Amino acid sequence: SAGLEVALDWDLLNNWRLRTAYTYIDLELKLQSNSYDTTTEGYEGDSPHHQLAVRSYLSLPSGWEIYAGGRYVDELPASSIGSYFALDGRVAWQPRPRLQLALSAVNLLERQHREGKADVVGAVHTAVERDLQATLSWQF
């Protein structure tokens, strides 16, 4: 196998931070001639060659915070999963030191997409659905 990961954290302003990461991996799995393993070589196509993520964190006056993040994941041909781009976001407000209200969204661009394959017979494939959540947090 060969791979590379590059990450960059950048404070654009005192209240605005960007985080990015790129990953490349190339797997070439070969079995010895006397091996009885029938599955290992299939894992080559279960790891994405390319992944890219960009995340933005912004703190605003009066206790407001905004997060937006996007990620690209390359195809997984062994699992028949195509490449995808996902977008997530969160808006939070902290009116008091131990109280926070937040609205979060996951997978905004699609109703759902598959991210993995179940290795157990009869198991359900992993899929991420669009999700919206409102939360109220109080620390005591």
DSSP file with accessible surface (Angstrom, degrees, kcal/mol):
  #  RESIDUE AA STRUCTURE BP1 BP2  ACC     N-H-->O    O-->H-N    N-H-->O    O-->H-N    TCO  KAPPA ALPHA  PHI   PSI    X-CA   Y-CA   Z-CA
    1    1 A S              0   0  122      0, 0.0     2,-0.3     0, 0.0    26,-0.2   0.000 360.0 360.0 360.0 153.7    0.0    0.0    0.0
    2    2 A A  E     +A   26   0A  57     24,-2.0    24,-3.2     2,-0.0     2,-0.3  -0.990 360.0 155.3-142.1 146.5    1.0    3.6   -0.5
    3    3 A G  E     -A   25   0A  55     -2,-0.3     2,-0.3    22,-0.2    22,-0.2  -0.986  24.7-152.2-164.0 173.0   -0.7    6.7    0.7
    4    4 A L  E     -A   24   0A 102     20,-2.6    20,-3.0    -2,-0.3     2,-0.4  -0.982   4.7-168.7-153.3 138.7   -0.5   10.3    1.6
    5    5 A E  E     -A   23   0A 136     -2,-0.3     2,-0.4    18,-0.2    18,-0.2  -0.996   5.5-176.4-133.4 131.9   -2.5   12.6    4.0
    6    6 A V  E     -A   22   0A  81     16,-2.6    16,-2.8    -2,-0.4     2,-0.4  -0.995   4.9-177.6-126.9 130.2   -2.2   16.4    4.1
    7    7 A A  E     -A   21   0A  74     -2,-0.4     2,-0.4    14,-0.2    14,-0.2  -0.969   6.3-170.2-129.7 145.5   -4.0   18.5    6.6
    8    8 A L  E     -A   20   0A  96     12,-2.5    12,-2.7    -2,-0.4     2,-0.5  -0.990   5.2-170.0-137.2 123.5   -4.2   22.3    7.0
    9    9 A D  E     -A   19   0A  99     -2,-0.4     2,-0.4    10,-0.2    10,-0.2  -0.978  16.1-176.7-109.5 127.3   -5.7   24.2    9.9
   10   10 A W  E     -A   18   0A 143      8,-3.3     8,-3.2    -2,-0.5     2,-1.1  -0.978  23.1-153.5-134.0 120.5   -5.9   27.9    9.2
   11   11 A D  E     +A   17   0A 115     -2,-0.4     6,-0.2     6,-0.2     3,-0.1  -0.802  17.0 178.1 -90.3  98.0   -7.1   30.7   11.5
   12   12 A L  E    S-     0   0A  47      4,-1.2     2,-0.3    -2,-1.1    -1,-0.2   0.899  71.0  -5.5 -67.7 -42.7   -8.3   33.2    9.0
   13   13 A L  E >  S-A   16   0A 104      3,-1.6     3,-0.9    -3,-0.2    -1,-0.1  -0.850  86.6 -90.2-137.9 176.1   -9.4   35.6   11.8
   14   14 A N  T 3  S+     0   0  184     -2,-0.3     3,-0.0     1,-0.2    -2,-0.0   0.816 129.6  32.4 -60.3 -28.4   -9.6   35.4   15.6
   15   15 A N  T 3  S+     0   0   61      1,-0.1    44,-2.8    43,-0.0     2,-0.4   0.312 110.0  72.0-112.5   6.4  -13.1   34.0   15.2
   16   16 A W  E <   +AB  13  58A  92     -3,-0.9    -3,-1.6    42,-0.2    -4,-1.2  -0.973  54.2 178.0-132.6 121.9  -12.9   32.0   11.9
   17   17 A R  E     -AB  11  57A  87     40,-2.8    40,-2.8    -2,-0.4     2,-0.4  -0.967  10.3-161.8-125.8 135.3  -11.1   28.8   11.5
   18   18 A L  E     -AB  10  56A  36     -8,-3.2    -8,-3.3    -2,-0.4     2,-0.4  -0.945   5.0-170.9-113.1 139.1  -10.8   26.6    8.4
   19   19 A R  E     +AB   9  55A  95     36,-2.8    36,-3.1    -2,-0.4     2,-0.3  -0.999   8.7 175.5-128.1 130.8   -9.7   22.9    8.5
   20   20 A T  E     -AB   8  54A  43    -12,-2.7   -12,-2.5    -2,-0.4     2,-0.3  -0.953   5.0-179.2-131.8 152.3   -8.9   20.9    5.3
   21   21 A A  E     -AB   7  53A  25     32,-2.1    32,-2.6    -2,-0.3     2,-0.4  -0.980   7.7-168.4-151.3 140.0   -7.6   17.4    4.8
   22   22 A Y  E     -AB   6  52A  75    -16,-2.8   -16,-2.6    -2,-0.3     2,-0.4  -0.996   8.7-171.0-127.9 135.9   -6.8   15.4    1.7
   23   23 A T  E     -AB   5  51A  37     28,-2.6    28,-1.9    -2,-0.4     2,-0.4  -0.992   5.7-176.2-130.1 134.5   -6.1   11.6    1.8
   24   24 A Y  E     +AB   4  50A  78    -20,-3.0   -20,-2.6    -2,-0.4     2,-0.4  -0.995   8.2 173.6-125.7 134.3   -4.8    9.4   -1.0
   25   25 A I  E     -A    3   0A  52     24,-1.6     2,-0.5    -2,-0.4   -22,-0.2  -0.997  13.3-170.7-141.6 139.1   -4.4    5.6   -0.6
   26   26 A D  E     -A    2   0A  43    -24,-3.2   -24,-2.0    -2,-0.4     2,-0.5  -0.966  10.6-168.9-129.8 110.8   -3.5    3.0   -3.1
   27   27 A L        +     0   0   32     -2,-0.5     2,-0.4    17,-0.3    20,-0.1  -0.881  11.8 177.5-102.3 131.8   -3.9   -0.6   -2.0
   28   28 A E        -     0   0  121     -2,-0.5     2,-0.6     2,-0.1    13,-0.1  -0.858  13.3-172.1-130.4  95.7   -2.5   -3.5   -4.0
   29   29 A L        +     0   0   48     -2,-0.4     2,-0.4    12,-0.2    15,-0.1  -0.807   5.5 178.2 -96.9 122.6   -3.2   -6.7   -2.1
   30   30 A K        -     0   0  154     -2,-0.6     2,-0.3    10,-0.0    -2,-0.1  -0.974  17.1-141.5-124.7 137.8   -1.6   -9.9   -3.4
   31   31 A L        -     0   0   60     -2,-0.4     2,-0.1     1,-0.1    -2,-0.0  -0.653  24.9-105.9 -95.0 153.2   -1.9  -13.3   -1.9
   32   32 A Q    >   -     0   0  151     -2,-0.3     3,-2.1     1,-0.1    -1,-0.1  -0.429  36.9-110.3 -70.9 153.2    0.8  -15.9   -1.7
   33   33 A S  T 3  S+     0   0  131      1,-0.3    -1,-0.1    -2,-0.1    -2,-0.0   0.784 116.8  50.3 -61.5 -24.6    0.4  -18.8   -4.1
   34   34 A N  T 3  S+     0   0  113      2,-0.0    -1,-0.3     0, 0.0     2,-0.2   0.321  85.0 121.7 -97.0  11.9   -0.4  -21.3   -1.3
   35   35 A S    <   -     0   0   49     -3,-2.1    -4,-0.1     1,-0.1     0, 0.0  -0.463  47.6-163.2 -79.0 143.2   -3.1  -19.0    0.4
   36   36 A Y        +     0   0  220     -2,-0.2     2,-0.3     2,-0.0    -1,-0.1   0.310  50.6 126.8-100.4   5.0   -6.7  -20.2    0.9
   37   37 A D        +     0   0   58      1,-0.1     4,-0.1     2,-0.1    -2,-0.1  -0.474  31.4 176.3 -67.7 124.5   -7.9  -16.6    1.5
   38   38 A T  S    S+     0   0  134     -2,-0.3    -1,-0.1     2,-0.1     4,-0.1   0.390  71.3  43.2-109.6   1.3  -10.8  -15.9   -0.8
   39   39 A T  S >> S+     0   0   79      2,-0.1     3,-1.2     3,-0.1     4,-0.5   0.711  84.5  81.3-119.7 -27.9  -11.7  -12.4    0.4
   40   40 A T  G >4 S+     0   0   41      1,-0.3     3,-1.9     2,-0.2     4,-0.3   0.878  89.7  55.4 -57.6 -43.5   -8.6  -10.2    1.0
   41   41 A E  G >4 S+     0   0   93      1,-0.3     3,-1.3     2,-0.2     4,-0.3   0.816  98.7  65.1 -62.5 -26.0   -7.9   -9.1   -2.5
   42   42 A G  G X4 S+     0   0   41     -3,-1.2     3,-0.8     1,-0.2    -1,-0.3   0.720  85.5  73.1 -67.3 -18.6  -11.5   -7.8   -2.7
   43   43 A Y  G X< S+     0   0   92     -3,-1.9     3,-1.6    -4,-0.5    -1,-0.2   0.678  75.6  80.6 -71.9 -14.8  -10.7   -5.2   -0.1
   44   44 A E  G X  S+     0   0   60     -3,-1.3     3,-0.8    -4,-0.3   -17,-0.3   0.902  95.9  44.0 -55.5 -42.0   -8.7   -3.2   -2.6
   45   45 A G  G <  S+     0   0   16     -3,-0.8    33,-1.3    -4,-0.3    34,-0.6   0.328  99.6  73.1 -88.8   9.1  -11.9   -1.7   -4.0
   46   46 A D  G <  S+     0   0   37     -3,-1.6    -1,-0.2    32,-0.2    -2,-0.2   0.278  85.6  71.2-104.3   9.0  -13.4   -1.0   -0.5
   47   47 A S  S <  S-     0   0   40     -3,-0.8   -20,-0.2    -4,-0.2     2,-0.1  -0.994  86.3-121.4-122.7 128.1  -11.0    1.9    0.3
   48   48 A P        -     0   0   20      0, 0.0   -23,-0.2     0, 0.0    28,-0.1  -0.436   9.5-146.6 -68.2 136.6  -11.5    5.2   -1.5
   49   49 A H  S    S+     0   0   69     26,-0.4   -24,-1.6     1,-0.2     2,-0.4   0.879  83.9  30.6 -66.6 -38.7   -8.4    6.4   -3.5
   50   50 A H  E     +B   24   0A  70    -26,-0.2    24,-2.5    25,-0.1     2,-0.3  -0.971  60.7 171.2-128.3 139.0   -9.2   10.1   -2.8
   51   51 A Q  E     -BC  23  73A  78    -28,-1.9   -28,-2.6    -2,-0.4     2,-0.4  -0.989   5.5-178.0-141.2 140.9  -10.9   11.9    0.1
   52   52 A L  E     -BC  22  72A  81     20,-2.3    20,-3.1    -2,-0.3     2,-0.4  -0.999   0.9-177.2-140.0 132.6  -11.1   15.6    0.6
   53   53 A A  E     -BC  21  71A  12    -32,-2.6   -32,-2.1    -2,-0.4     2,-0.4  -0.994   6.2-174.7-132.4 139.1  -12.8   17.5    3.5
   54   54 A V  E     -BC  20  70A  65     16,-2.7    16,-2.8    -2,-0.4     2,-0.4  -0.996   9.6-178.3-131.5 126.5  -13.2   21.2    4.1
   55   55 A R  E     -BC  19  69A  86    -36,-3.1   -36,-2.8    -2,-0.4     2,-0.4  -0.991   8.6-162.9-130.3 137.7  -14.7   22.5    7.4
   56   56 A S  E     -BC  18  68A  29     12,-3.2    12,-2.0    -2,-0.4     2,-0.5  -0.969   2.8-170.7-123.5 130.8  -15.4   26.1    8.5
   57   57 A Y  E     -BC  17  67A  63    -40,-2.8   -40,-2.8    -2,-0.4     2,-0.4  -0.987   7.2-178.6-122.8 124.0  -16.0   27.2   12.1
   58   58 A L  E     -BC  16  66A  45      8,-2.8     8,-2.9    -2,-0.5     2,-0.5  -0.985  12.0-161.1-129.2 124.2  -17.2   30.8   12.8
   59   59 A S  E     - C   0  65A  60    -44,-2.8     6,-0.2    -2,-0.4    -2,-0.0  -0.919  17.1-170.7-103.3 127.6  -17.8   32.3   16.2
   60   60 A L  E >>  - C   0  64A  67      4,-3.4     4,-0.6    -2,-0.5     3,-0.6  -0.721  29.6 -84.0-114.2 164.5  -20.0   35.4   16.2
   61   61 A P  G >4 S+     0   0  102      0, 0.0     3,-0.9     0, 0.0    -1,-0.2  -0.122 106.7  37.1 -61.0 164.3  -20.9   38.0   18.8
   62   62 A S  G 34 S-     0   0  101      1,-0.2    32,-0.2    31,-0.1    -2,-0.0   0.738 133.5 -63.3  64.2  24.9  -23.7   37.3   21.3
   63   63 A G  G <4 S+     0   0   32     -3,-0.6    31,-1.9     1,-0.2     2,-0.3   0.639  91.7 144.6  83.7  15.4  -22.9   33.6   21.6
   64   64 A W  E <<  -CD  60  93A 108     -3,-0.9    -4,-3.4    -4,-0.6     2,-0.3  -0.681  23.5-176.7 -91.0 141.8  -23.6   32.5   18.0
   65   65 A E  E     -CD  59  92A  73     27,-2.6    27,-2.7    -2,-0.3     2,-0.4  -0.998   5.9-165.7-135.3 140.7  -21.5   29.8   16.3
   66   66 A I  E     -CD  58  91A  69     -8,-2.9    -8,-2.8    -2,-0.3     2,-0.4  -0.992   4.6-175.8-129.0 132.9  -21.8   28.6   12.7
   67   67 A Y  E     +CD  57  90A  47     23,-2.9    23,-2.3    -2,-0.4     2,-0.4  -0.986   4.8 173.7-125.6 137.4  -20.2   25.4   11.2
   68   68 A A  E     +CD  56  89A  47    -12,-2.0   -12,-3.2    -2,-0.4     2,-0.4  -0.992   7.2 174.1-140.0 135.5  -20.3   24.3    7.6
   69   69 A G  E     -CD  55  88A   4     19,-2.5    19,-3.0    -2,-0.4     2,-0.3  -1.000  10.1-173.7-145.6 141.5  -18.4   21.3    6.2
   70   70 A G  E     -CD  54  87A  12    -16,-2.8   -16,-2.7    -2,-0.4     2,-0.3  -0.963   5.5-173.3-130.8 150.1  -18.2   19.4    3.0
   71   71 A R  E     -CD  53  86A  50     15,-2.2    15,-2.6    -2,-0.3     2,-0.4  -0.996  13.1-153.4-146.0 143.0  -16.4   16.2    2.0
   72   72 A Y  E     -CD  52  85A  80    -20,-3.1   -20,-2.3    -2,-0.3     2,-0.4  -0.947  12.6-171.8-111.8 133.6  -15.7   14.3   -1.2
   73   73 A V  E     -CD  51  84A   9     11,-2.5    11,-2.1    -2,-0.4   -22,-0.2  -0.996  20.6-128.6-127.7 127.6  -15.2   10.5   -1.0
   74   74 A D        -     0   0   24    -24,-2.5    10,-0.0    -2,-0.4   -22,-0.0  -0.184  41.4 -76.6 -68.6 165.5  -14.1    8.6   -4.1
   75   75 A E        -     0   0  101      8,-0.1   -26,-0.4     1,-0.1     7,-0.2  -0.091  26.7-144.6 -63.5 158.1  -15.9    5.5   -5.3
   76   76 A L  B > > -G   81   0B  14      5,-3.3     5,-2.0     1,-0.1     3,-1.3  -0.817  19.5-178.8-121.1  85.2  -15.7    2.1   -3.7
   77   77 A P  G > 5S+     0   0   74      0, 0.0     3,-1.1     0, 0.0   -31,-0.1   0.836  76.7  60.0 -61.8 -32.4  -16.0   -0.2   -6.8
   78   78 A A  G 3 5S+     0   0   45    -33,-1.3   -32,-0.2     1,-0.3   -34,-0.0   0.789 114.4  37.6 -66.9 -23.5  -15.8   -3.5   -4.8
   79   79 A S  G < 5S-     0   0    6     -3,-1.3    -1,-0.3   -34,-0.6     3,-0.1   0.299 111.0-119.1-105.3   4.4  -19.0   -2.5   -3.0
   80   80 A S  T < 5 +     0   0  104     -3,-1.1     2,-0.5    -4,-0.4    -2,-0.1   0.881  65.2 145.2  55.9  41.4  -20.7   -0.8   -6.0
   81   81 A I  B   < -G   76   0B  10     -5,-2.0    -5,-3.3    34,-0.1    -1,-0.2  -0.949  39.9-142.7-111.8 123.0  -20.7    2.5   -4.2
   82   82 A G        -     0   0   48     -2,-0.5    -9,-0.0    -7,-0.2    32,-0.0  -0.289  29.7 -87.2 -78.5 165.9  -20.2    5.6   -6.3
   83   83 A S        -     0   0   63     -8,-0.1     2,-0.3    -2,-0.0    -9,-0.2  -0.308  51.5-172.6 -66.1 157.6  -18.3    8.7   -5.3
   84   84 A Y  E     -D   73   0A  28    -11,-2.1   -11,-2.5    -3,-0.1     2,-0.4  -0.985  25.2-142.3-151.2 159.8  -20.2   11.3   -3.4
   85   85 A F  E     -D   72   0A 103     -2,-0.3     2,-0.4   -13,-0.2   -13,-0.2  -0.996  23.3-167.2-122.2 128.6  -20.0   14.8   -2.0
   86   86 A A  E     -D   71   0A   0    -15,-2.6   -15,-2.2    -2,-0.4     2,-0.4  -0.925   5.9-160.9-120.4 145.8  -21.7   15.5    1.4
   87   87 A L  E     +D   70   0A  59     -2,-0.4    21,-2.8   -17,-0.2     2,-0.3  -0.994  11.0 178.4-129.1 129.4  -22.5   18.8    3.1
   88   88 A D  E     +D   69   0A  26    -19,-3.0   -19,-2.5    -2,-0.4     2,-0.3  -0.887   2.6 179.9-125.3 159.1  -23.2   19.3    6.8
   89   89 A G  E     -DE  68 105A  17     16,-2.5    16,-3.0    -2,-0.3     2,-0.3  -0.991  10.8-168.8-156.6 162.0  -24.0   22.4    8.8
   90   90 A R  E     -DE  67 104A  74    -23,-2.3   -23,-2.9    -2,-0.3     2,-0.4  -0.963   4.6-168.0-155.6 136.3  -24.8   23.6   12.3
   91   91 A V  E     +DE  66 103A  62     12,-2.5    12,-2.7    -2,-0.3     2,-0.3  -0.998  18.5 179.4-123.9 128.7  -26.0   26.9   13.9
   92   92 A A  E     -DE  65 102A   1    -27,-2.7   -27,-2.6    -2,-0.4     2,-0.4  -0.965  14.6-163.5-132.5 149.6  -25.8   27.3   17.6
   93   93 A W  E     -DE  64 101A  86      8,-3.1     8,-2.9    -2,-0.3   -29,-0.2  -0.999   3.2-166.5-133.6 130.1  -26.7   30.0   20.1
   94   94 A Q  E     +     0   0A  70    -31,-1.9     6,-0.2    -2,-0.4   -30,-0.1  -0.834  12.5 171.2-116.8  90.8  -25.5   30.2   23.7
   95   95 A P  E    S+     0   0A  52      0, 0.0    -1,-0.1     0, 0.0     5,-0.1   0.761  73.6  24.8 -72.6 -23.7  -27.6   32.8   25.4
   96   96 A R  E >  S- E   0  99A 178      3,-0.9     3,-1.6   -33,-0.1     0, 0.0  -0.945  93.4-101.5-135.4 158.7  -26.2   31.9   28.9
   97   97 A P  T 3  S+     0   0  114      0, 0.0    -1,-0.0     0, 0.0   -34,-0.0   0.806 120.1  28.5 -54.4 -32.4  -22.9   30.2   29.9
   98   98 A R  T 3  S+     0   0  143     40,-0.0    41,-2.5    41,-0.0     2,-0.4   0.291 108.0  81.6-114.7  14.0  -24.4   26.7   30.4
   99   99 A L  E <   +EF  96 138A  48     -3,-1.6    -3,-0.9    39,-0.2     2,-0.4  -0.967  50.9 173.4-123.9 131.5  -27.3   26.9   28.0
  100  100 A Q  E     - F   0 137A  37     37,-2.7    37,-3.0    -2,-0.4     2,-0.4  -0.998  16.0-164.3-141.2 136.6  -27.1   26.2   24.2
  101  101 A L  E     +EF  93 136A  69     -8,-2.9    -8,-3.1    -2,-0.4     2,-0.3  -0.946  21.9 176.8-112.2 138.4  -29.7   25.9   21.4
  102  102 A A  E     -EF  92 135A   9     33,-2.4    33,-2.7    -2,-0.4     2,-0.4  -0.994  26.5-158.1-146.5 149.7  -28.6   24.4   18.1
  103  103 A L  E     -EF  91 134A 105    -12,-2.7   -12,-2.5    -2,-0.3     2,-0.3  -0.997  23.2-174.7-124.8 121.5  -29.9   23.3   14.7
  104  104 A S  E     -EF  90 133A  26     29,-3.1    29,-2.6    -2,-0.4     2,-0.4  -0.917   9.5-167.3-121.0 147.5  -27.8   20.7   12.9
  105  105 A A  E     -EF  89 132A  14    -16,-3.0   -16,-2.5    -2,-0.3     2,-0.4  -0.999   2.5-168.2-135.7 135.2  -28.1   19.2    9.4
  106  106 A V  E     + F   0 131A  51     25,-2.6    25,-2.0    -2,-0.4   -18,-0.2  -0.964  69.4   5.8-124.2 138.2  -26.3   16.2    8.0
  107  107 A N    >   +     0   0    0     -2,-0.4     3,-0.8    23,-0.2    -1,-0.2   0.940  68.8 173.1  60.6  55.2  -26.2   15.1    4.3
  108  108 A L  T 3   +     0   0   70    -21,-2.8   -20,-0.1     1,-0.2    -1,-0.1   0.728  66.9  57.5 -68.3 -22.2  -27.9   18.2    2.9
  109  109 A L  T 3  S+     0   0   92    -22,-0.2     2,-0.3   -24,-0.1    -1,-0.2   0.683 110.5  29.4 -88.2 -19.1  -27.4   17.3   -0.8
  110  110 A E    <   -     0   0   73     -3,-0.8     3,-0.1     1,-0.1    -1,-0.1  -0.969  69.9-125.6-139.0 155.4  -29.1   13.9   -0.9
  111  111 A R  S    S-     0   0  204     -2,-0.3    19,-2.7     1,-0.3     2,-0.3   0.880  94.4 -26.1 -65.5 -37.4  -31.9   12.0    0.8
  112  112 A Q  E     -H  129   0C  98     17,-0.3     2,-0.3    -3,-0.1    -1,-0.3  -0.962  58.0-164.8-166.3 157.7  -29.3    9.3    1.5
  113  113 A H  E     -H  128   0C  14     15,-1.9    15,-2.9    -2,-0.3     2,-0.2  -0.985  27.3-113.5-146.8 148.6  -26.1    7.8    0.2
  114  114 A R  E     +H  127   0C  82     -2,-0.3    13,-0.3    13,-0.2     3,-0.1  -0.583  29.1 173.6 -79.9 143.0  -24.3    4.5    0.9
  115  115 A E  E     +     0   0C  60     11,-1.9     2,-0.3     1,-0.3    12,-0.2   0.482  60.1  10.4-123.9 -12.5  -21.0    4.7    2.6
  116  116 A G  E     -H  126   0C  16     10,-1.3    10,-0.6   -37,-0.1     2,-0.4  -0.987  63.0-115.8-161.8 169.7  -20.1    1.1    3.3
  117  117 A K        -     0   0   85     -2,-0.3     2,-0.4     8,-0.2     8,-0.1  -0.929  28.1-123.6-116.2 137.4  -20.8   -2.6    2.7
  118  118 A A        -     0   0   26     -2,-0.4     4,-0.1     5,-0.2     7,-0.1  -0.629  14.0-161.6 -78.3 132.1  -21.9   -5.1    5.3
  119  119 A D        +     0   0  107     -2,-0.4     2,-0.4     2,-0.1    -1,-0.1   0.554  67.5  85.5 -89.5  -9.0  -19.6   -8.1    5.5
  120  120 A V  S >  S-     0   0  108      4,-0.1     3,-2.1     1,-0.0    -2,-0.1  -0.794  89.3-109.7 -97.5 133.6  -22.1  -10.3    7.3
  121  121 A V  T 3  S+     0   0  147     -2,-0.4     3,-0.1     1,-0.3    -2,-0.1  -0.367 104.3  15.5 -60.6 130.5  -24.6  -12.2    5.2
  122  122 A G  T 3  S+     0   0   79      1,-0.3    -1,-0.3    -4,-0.1     2,-0.1   0.340  95.4 129.8  87.8  -7.8  -28.1  -10.7    5.7
  123  123 A A    <   -     0   0   49     -3,-2.1     2,-0.3     1,-0.1    -1,-0.3  -0.450  62.2-110.0 -78.8 155.8  -26.8   -7.5    7.3
  124  124 A V        -     0   0  131     -2,-0.1    -4,-0.1    -3,-0.1    -1,-0.1  -0.645  32.8-110.2 -86.4 139.2  -28.0   -4.1    6.0
  125  125 A H        -     0   0   84     -2,-0.3     2,-0.3     1,-0.1    -8,-0.2  -0.347  38.2-102.6 -64.3 148.7  -25.6   -1.9    4.0
  126  126 A T  E     +H  116   0C  80    -10,-0.6   -11,-1.9    -2,-0.0   -10,-1.3  -0.584  49.3 170.1 -75.5 128.5  -24.5    1.3    5.8
  127  127 A A  E     -H  114   0C  44     -2,-0.3     2,-0.5   -13,-0.3   -13,-0.2  -0.993  27.5-141.3-139.9 146.2  -26.2    4.4    4.5
  128  128 A V  E     -H  113   0C  34    -15,-2.9   -15,-1.9    -2,-0.3     2,-0.2  -0.939  20.9-160.5-108.9 124.4  -26.4    7.9    5.7
  129  129 A E  E     -H  112   0C 127     -2,-0.5   -17,-0.3   -17,-0.2   -18,-0.1  -0.662  32.5 -90.3 -99.0 158.7  -29.7    9.7    5.5
  130  130 A R        -     0   0  106    -19,-2.7     2,-0.4    -2,-0.2   -23,-0.2  -0.427  53.4-173.8 -62.7 138.1  -30.4   13.4    5.5
  131  131 A D  E     -F  106   0A  72    -25,-2.0   -25,-2.6    -2,-0.1     2,-0.4  -0.995  19.7-169.3-144.7 133.5  -31.0   14.4    9.1
  132  132 A L  E     -F  105   0A 114     -2,-0.4     2,-0.4   -27,-0.2   -27,-0.2  -0.983  14.5-178.8-119.7 135.0  -32.1   17.6   10.8
  133  133 A Q  E     -F  104   0A  99    -29,-2.6   -29,-3.1    -2,-0.4     2,-0.5  -0.999  17.9-161.5-137.4 138.8  -31.8   18.0   14.6
  134  134 A A  E     -F  103   0A  86     -2,-0.4     2,-0.4   -31,-0.2   -31,-0.2  -0.966  21.9-173.2-112.4 132.1  -32.7   20.7   17.0
  135  135 A T  E     -F  102   0A  52    -33,-2.7   -33,-2.4    -2,-0.5     2,-0.4  -0.961  20.9-162.4-130.1 148.6  -31.0   20.4   20.4
  136  136 A L  E     -F  101   0A 121     -2,-0.4     2,-0.4   -35,-0.2   -35,-0.2  -0.997  18.5-171.7-124.9 119.4  -31.3   22.2   23.7
  137  137 A S  E     +F  100   0A  53    -37,-3.0   -37,-2.7    -2,-0.4     2,-0.4  -0.961   9.8 178.8-119.0 132.5  -28.3   21.6   26.1
  138  138 A W  E     -F   99   0A 157     -2,-0.4     2,-0.4   -39,-0.2   -39,-0.2  -0.990  13.7-154.7-132.4 121.7  -28.0   22.7   29.7
  139  139 A Q              0   0  137    -41,-2.5    -2,-0.0    -2,-0.4   -41,-0.0  -0.817 360.0 360.0 -96.1 133.9  -24.9   21.9   31.7
  140  140 A F              0   0  197     -2,-0.4    -2,-0.0     0, 0.0     0, 0.0  -0.887 360.0 360.0-136.5 360.0  -25.3   21.6   35.5
